[in-house]
C-alpha cells in the first residue's frame, strides 16, 4: 500500500467505526459496489463509504401536467433525489 492508500483506508475504517455503511467490490472484477460487513482484505477488495443520495427541490420553467412527472410535487416544486451507484 502506498502512503496515500493507507490514509484512505484509515479514513474508511474510521467512518465505518462511526457507523457509516461500507461497500466493497473485488479489485480484479471491477464489479458493482455491494453493501458489506467489511473484513478489511485490502489486497482483494476495494472499499468505500456508501454514497448518500442528495435531495433538493427545483422549480420547472412551466407548470407540469400530472402525466409528466412522478414523485414529489408541491407548490410548483419537484423533489429531486440523486441516484448513486
N, C-alpha and C positions, 0 to 999 in steps of 0.2 A: 504494500500500500504506500502511496505517496503521502507526504505530509498533508496535502490538500484533501485527499481521500479520507485520511484519518480524522481530520477536523469535521468533514461532512458526516462521517459515521458517528462521531461523538454527538453531533447536533441531532441526528436522527434518533439515537438511543436516548438522549435526554428528553426529547419531545415525546418519545414513546413512554418513558417513565412518568412524564407529566400527564399522561392519559390520552394523547392523540393517537389515532389509528394509524397503523403501519401497513404498507402494501409491499409486495415483493414480486419479482419475476426472475426466471432463470437467466443468467447472463448469456449463455450460449444460444438460447432460442429467441430472445427478444420478443417474447410473448406478451400478452396483455397483463397489466398490473392486477394483482389479486390481493384482497384483504388477507392478513395473516396474523398469526401469533409468532413473532419473529424468533428464529433460532440463532440469528446472527452468524450465518455462514457466508461471510463476505466474499469468499473465493468462488462461491457457486451462485449466489443470488445478488441482485441489485435491490436495494431497499429505498423507500421514500415514505414521507408522511402523506397520508391520503389527502388529496386536494379538497378544499372546502368550496363548494359552488358559491359564487357571489350572486346576490339578488339585488335588483334595482327596479325602479318604475320609469317608464318612458311615456311620453305623450305623442301619439301618432299625429302626423300632419293633418289628417282628416278624420272625422268620426268613422268608426268601423261599423260595418253591418255585423249582425250576430254570427253569420256563417263564415266570416273572415278571420275569426280568432277562436282560440280555445285556451282556457286558463283564467287567470285573474284579470278582471277588467273592472275598474272602479273609478267613478267620477272622471271619465275620459282618459284614464291612465291604464297602461298594461304592465303587469308584473312580469319581469324577465328573470329567468334563472339560467346561469351558465352551466353548460354540460362539461364535466371533467372526466377525462378518460385516462 
